[in-house]
Amino acid sequence: MTQQTRSRYLDYLPAIYHQHPFLGQFLLPFEEVLAGFEGLLDTIDHYFAPALTDGEFLPWLATWVALVLDEEWDETKRRRLISEAVELYRWRGTVYGLKRYLEIYAGLVPEIREWSWPGGMQIGVASQIGSITPPDASLARIEEVSHRQPPQYDSYYVVDTVDIQGEPRRLYYNTADVERVAVNDDGSVDLWLFSPGGGPSTLTTHHAPAAITRRDRLVDDLYNLTIESEGGPQSVEYQGNTLLVDEIELPYRFVVDVRVPLKDLDSVKLDKVRAIVDLEKPAHTMYYLKLTPVASRYTLEPMQIGVRSSIGLDTTVA
């Protein structure tokens, strides 16, 4: 009897059963049916490994860890979430757990600042809008605008500080170059500036003591107002001035700054990020959500010998 006409299952039986060809042929249909189960058992681990299983099998596998997958997430993110679900449950309600969940979805580690809340412009506390208050704003009209030292940018920060000799010094920063501003309790000001080439921002300037002002073509603009009153028209000067406070300290509140690679910006949805924070944040807390696009630090730029090219780590070609 040839190999094609007998079942290989016959090899597992005692030699006495090999003498008649009927049994080898009889076992062939059973081998064909059971061979499919053997193939399934050989790859059964694929059904329990999020990185190996078929994409259509992911929703069923997610039920093993009490997850309901969002179909708008791409397959790579869903596989990663399933594989880390149990660990994320252990860290729910903590900064680490929230950071890791958002990293899986958005692609980069977010920045979470606890006991923080956006300050912005604070009327009567940290801002000055103009230097005069007309008796009746409806009776005031601008006669002319005179510019002293025209501003460099349409929108910018002005830092009033002192130099090492203690002399007053005024610095200007284009808002397009500034990612974040912090006004500290000790009277100092910190600015995070975007790195050249679109790299991640770093704390690049620290001024102490200092005051910072956000200006929009107001820094050196003097307005001559004419106020109509019972005693006749009165001329006064008006200068705009609004102080910016980036963040203030408030209990049970925090700022979530989600960093998103530029290439993934279109795929990251604000409502999805908010759902993650609502799920993972501690109860009875409030949060402020920001999405910050981040360019890759490996973005290629044209090489310019003697300007900004380097060989290796720290060798500059002059």
Secondary structure, 3 states (H helix, E strand, C coil): CCHHHCCHHHHHCCHHHHCCHHHHHHCHHHHHHHHHHHHHHHCHHHHCCCCCCCHHHHHHHHHCCCCCCCCCCCHHHHHHHHHHHHHHHHCCCCHHHHHHHHHHHHCCCCEEEEEEEEEECCECCCECCCCCCCCCHHHEEEEEEEECCCCCCCCEEEEEEECCCCCEEEEEEEHHHEEEEEECCCCCEEEEECCCCCCCCEEEEEECCEEEEEECCCCCEEEEEEECCCCCCEEEEECCCCECEEEEEEEEEEEEEEEEEHHHCCCCCHHHHHHHHHHHCCCCCEEEEEEEEECCCCCCCCCCCCCCCEECCCEECC
